[in-house]
Amino acid sequence: MTYSAGAAWMDGKVIPVSEAKISVFDWGLTRSDITYDVVHVWEGAFFRLEDYLDRFMVSMDKLRLDVGMTRAEIKAALVELVATSGLKSAYVSMVASRGTPQVPGTRDPRACTNHFYAWAVPFIWVIPQKVAQRGAHISVEENLRRIPPHSVDPTVKNYHWGDMTAALFNALDAGYDTTVLLDTDGYVTEGPGFNIFAVIDGKVLTPRSGMLEGISRKTVLEICADLDIPCAQTDISLDEFLSADEVFTATTAGGPVPVTRVNKTILGNDAVGPITARLLKSYWDWHNRDDLTEKITYV
């Protein structure tokens, strides 16, 4: 059996990803009543798997999801999935869904049987490598606003992407690579699948609220501390963001990515900034740290 296109772990078995299915009545599908997390495998090793499991367990607890598996069992499923797939560099998703209600038509979430599944595919770059090499061109969406945190908790990874998708259409139609959304107070939040950073007066800044607290974001902040680069989590206004010296994104699917254009503003003569370059190098160097990686024994 080949898993070159990817594999899935469902009901205790590893199967080709093309065979993975859930019910059309699953509330994860019909109501986005679901949480997930994504960890990456790079050159045969998970990167920061324990951190991703920490966040996944907290997300399930916040949504009152109980998939009937311990943390150790979920980790074992992920390891089995990747080891069986043979993928040396992969994008690995763990998912907890509300499931299908036992009583058709009920509105009672307690009537659903929650379940876990996972899937792995060859490594994904949220921002394509060619774009990352020249520097991403992003727009700041000003007509739409990010879903407010008091409506949908952004620290729980979710599929509520109505705002992101609409903003992406606007950005792509205008010729940009991707986009960033503001909150209802006009502060920068995040983009579709990535956190955002701005370098202002030599200090690395990232939004403090209204976004997923990304593990790659955490890694960048730790690298800043390690390199003695000043950094802070704070509110960033649109004007501050547009006047930044450097901008970059951070995501599990590709790490830090330089941004060379924001709206019509060209940053750093359309080249990667010096602080971004240092952080980018360190990020990939950290993939060789034994304390942050878990090597996989392939089947």
C-alpha atoms as one frame of an Amber mdcrd trajectory, in Angstrom:
protein
   0.000   0.000   0.000   1.367   3.432  -0.929   0.968   6.593   1.100   2.862
   9.008  -1.143  -0.184  11.310  -1.310  -0.713  11.053   2.435  -2.275   8.874
   5.107  -5.018   9.111   7.711  -5.507   7.566  11.148  -9.168   6.699  11.734
 -10.753   4.223  14.153  -7.368   2.883  15.161  -6.096   2.169  11.647  -3.821
   3.907   9.167  -5.332   4.167   5.691  -4.551   6.102   2.482  -5.734   9.686
   2.901  -8.024   9.274  -0.132 -10.049   6.702   1.829 -10.610   8.912   4.909
 -14.288   9.810   5.410 -16.641  11.304   7.981 -20.437  11.320   8.034 -22.311
  14.069   6.196 -24.230  14.491   9.476 -21.088  15.084  11.555 -21.402  18.390
  13.400 -17.735  19.019  12.658 -18.835  19.360   9.028 -22.313  20.861   9.374
 -21.578  23.290  12.220 -17.790  23.687  12.303 -18.133  22.201  15.788 -14.579
  20.963  15.768 -11.056  21.764  16.808  -7.773  20.716  15.301  -4.069  21.346
  15.438  -1.239  20.965  12.984   2.321  19.902  13.744   5.015  19.470  11.149
   7.569  16.785  10.551  10.868  17.944   9.092  13.540  15.571   7.828  12.211
  12.643   9.822  11.400  14.358  13.117   8.420  16.081  14.728   9.124  19.697
  15.692   7.735  20.817  19.082   5.154  18.020  19.163   4.569  18.398  22.915
   3.694  22.082  22.480   1.142  21.266  19.809  -0.357  18.517  21.968  -0.578
  20.983  24.876  -2.621  23.377  22.765  -4.791  20.620  21.294  -5.696  19.270
  24.725  -6.604  22.762  25.969  -8.731  23.378  22.856 -10.676  20.147  23.387
 -11.249  21.062  27.019 -12.526  24.553  26.120 -14.990  23.084  23.599 -16.027
  20.251  25.942 -14.876  17.606  23.491 -14.023  14.150  24.819 -12.726  11.780
  22.139 -12.146   8.917  24.579  -8.373   8.965  24.137  -5.606  10.055  26.473
  -2.885  12.476  25.445  -0.455   9.549  25.237  -2.837   7.646  22.956  -3.264
  10.659  20.671   0.502  11.081  20.463   0.932   7.381  19.707  -1.623   7.667
  16.895   0.295  10.572  15.335   3.588   8.709  15.557   2.035   5.569  14.046
   0.454   7.650  11.273   3.697   9.286  10.167   5.841   6.189  10.678   3.488
   4.160   8.491   3.149   6.874   5.842   6.892   7.025   5.273   6.718  10.813
   4.865  10.000  12.384   5.967   8.683  15.973   5.863   4.968  16.313   6.454
   2.028  18.470   7.493   0.199  16.525  10.198  -3.289  17.424  11.409  -4.950
  16.092  14.574  -8.721  16.610  14.752 -11.411  16.359  17.417 -14.972  16.567
  16.089 -18.321  16.773  17.859 -19.513  13.863  15.751 -22.929  12.668  14.641
 -25.902  12.978  17.016 -27.558   9.745  18.067 -30.963  11.412  17.722 -31.534
  12.962  14.258 -32.502  16.637  14.367 -31.466  17.225  17.980 -29.881  20.514
  18.960 -28.308  19.022  22.088 -24.500  18.767  21.653 -24.422  16.190  24.443
 -26.204  13.770  22.107 -23.148  13.547  19.835 -20.369  10.995  20.072 -17.105
  12.902  19.828 -14.288  11.344  17.845 -10.635  11.781  16.906  -8.892  11.370
  13.594  -5.633  12.542  12.050  -4.046  12.871   8.649  -0.620  13.547   7.186
   0.359  14.818   3.743   3.662  15.905   2.208   4.904  19.172   3.729   2.731
  22.173   2.899   3.967  25.744   2.517   1.143  28.174   3.424   3.054  30.786
   1.460   4.714  29.072  -1.539   8.516  28.815  -1.426   9.014  30.952  -4.542
   6.905  33.707  -2.973   8.782  33.385   0.331  12.126  33.726  -1.448  11.204
  37.028  -3.075   9.162  38.193  -0.095   5.395  37.990   0.220   3.145  40.825
  -0.925   0.225  41.233   1.474  -2.775  43.462   1.801  -4.383  44.645   5.001
  -8.125  44.021   4.743  -9.889  47.204   5.854 -13.526  46.507   4.934 -13.895
  43.221   6.822 -13.007  42.537  10.444 -11.749  39.426  12.209 -14.443  37.482
  14.097 -14.408  39.008  17.622 -12.834  36.868  20.375 -16.018  37.065  22.438
 -17.833  35.341  19.555 -15.269  32.680  18.569 -12.186  32.134  20.740  -9.217
  32.510  18.343  -6.890  30.685  20.747  -8.877  27.504  19.979  -7.826  26.437
  16.486 -11.020  26.236  14.426 -12.575  26.102  10.974 -14.474  29.411  11.236
 -12.855  30.968   8.180 -15.696  33.034   6.708 -13.838  36.300   7.398 -10.486
  34.925   6.243 -11.880  33.497   3.002 -13.650  36.726   2.069 -10.479  38.719
   2.784  -8.417  36.279   0.710 -10.706  36.749  -2.286 -10.218  40.521  -2.026
  -6.435  40.209  -1.716  -5.972  37.695  -4.519  -8.271  39.617  -6.847  -6.112
  42.702  -6.235  -2.897  40.835  -7.057  -1.557  40.191  -3.540  -0.248  36.872
  -2.234  -2.279  36.876   0.979  -3.851  39.160   3.546  -4.001  40.258   7.184
  -7.154  41.203   9.073  -7.826  43.887  11.660 -10.014  43.536  14.747 -13.058
  45.687  15.485 -10.790  48.304  17.135  -8.555  48.555  14.079  -5.598  46.595
  15.442  -3.719  43.981  13.411  -4.630  40.364  14.267  -3.472  37.549  11.921
  -3.696  36.166   8.411  -5.116  32.957   6.926  -2.946  30.329   8.595  -0.210
  32.547  10.010   0.720  35.008  12.745   2.156  38.377  11.824   5.167  40.345
  13.085   6.362  43.907  12.533   9.838  45.255  13.221   9.558  48.855  14.393
  12.603  50.823  15.583  14.585  47.616  16.005  11.924  45.893  18.118  10.001
  42.814  16.994   6.297  43.278  17.712   3.389  40.843  17.347  -0.310  41.265
  18.227  -1.189  40.376  21.807  -4.807  39.361  21.237  -7.412  38.463  18.624
  -5.370  35.669  17.073  -4.207  32.091  17.500  -1.239  31.872  19.835   0.865
  30.009  17.306   3.655  27.611  18.208   5.783  29.119  15.425   4.976  32.522
  16.943   6.163  31.201  20.303   9.345  29.919  18.650  10.063  33.311  17.086
   9.634  35.052  20.458  11.990  32.535  22.077  14.549  33.057  19.304  14.347
  36.820  19.854  15.131  36.291  23.531  18.006  33.956  22.620  19.485  36.482
  20.178  18.867  39.472  22.490  16.505  41.063  19.968  13.923  43.249  21.751
  10.392  41.896  21.287   6.902  42.397  22.679   3.307  41.264  22.339   1.237
  44.416  21.955  -1.549  46.154  20.051  -0.366  47.256  16.602  -2.394  49.922
  14.820  -2.774  49.998  11.071  -0.635  53.136  10.813   2.139  51.532  12.884
   2.007  48.405  10.785   2.195  50.291   7.493   5.233  52.258   8.714   7.155
  49.191   9.968  10.777  48.687   8.926  10.246  44.943   8.380   7.253  42.600
   8.348   7.165  38.821   8.370   4.725  35.996   8.972   5.142  32.797  11.018
   3.363  29.492  10.509   3.765  25.775  11.155   3.561  25.264   7.395   6.722
  27.076   6.385   8.065  28.945   9.416   8.891  32.658   9.217   8.299  34.208
   5.792   9.575  37.681   4.861   7.072  40.270   3.647   8.462  42.861   1.250
   5.291  44.709   0.326   2.280  45.739   2.426  -0.535  47.325   0.438   1.352
  49.719  -1.852   4.286  50.180   0.522   7.618  48.566  -0.439   9.691  47.519
   2.570  13.510  47.518   2.713  14.024  48.196  -0.976  11.898  45.129  -1.748
  14.355  42.817   0.030  14.385  40.673   3.166  15.211  42.739   6.251  18.261
  41.972   8.438  16.319  41.039  11.581  13.933  38.818   9.614  16.909  37.077
   7.996  18.498  36.322  11.391  15.259  34.941  12.784  14.622  32.832   9.687
  18.054  31.201   9.891  17.713  30.466  13.609  14.244  29.002  13.152  15.510
  26.278  10.830  18.680  25.792  12.879  16.454  25.041  15.885  15.128  22.013
  14.005  18.416  20.342  14.931  17.841  20.749  18.673  17.258  17.457  20.481
  15.032  19.137  23.097  12.590  20.401  20.448  12.448  17.426  18.081  11.320
  13.805  18.238  12.805  11.488  15.649  10.508   8.975  14.005  11.294   5.309
  13.556   9.720   4.478  10.222   7.968   1.168   9.554
